[in-house]
Amino acid sequence: MRLLITLLAGAASAVAIAKPQGDVTPCRQDCWNEAAAGAGCDPNVDDACLCGIFFDLVTQCTSQVCSIEENLATIDFLTEPCQ
């Protein structure tokens, strides 16, 4: 019985470690990927892209298909680099 509990606890720890940093939900990740593909530029290296067309596309997507919390988290994440 102790072995089973230890194995289950180890599996739970492994799942927690594999979780993406910053609490990125699948919806937010899908919108981020979709916006990056549609922007025609690379938001990872171009601030004008990040704070321009990419910002518009990703926030539009999250507002349409993600929860309110996910939408606000996306805006919050992008606000600092785009001020």
Secondary structure as UniProt FT lines:
FT   HELIX           2..18
FT   TURN            21..22
FT   HELIX           26..39
FT   TURN            43..45
FT   HELIX           47..50
FT   TURN            51..52
FT   HELIX           53..65
FT   HELIX           68..79
FT   TURN            80..82
//
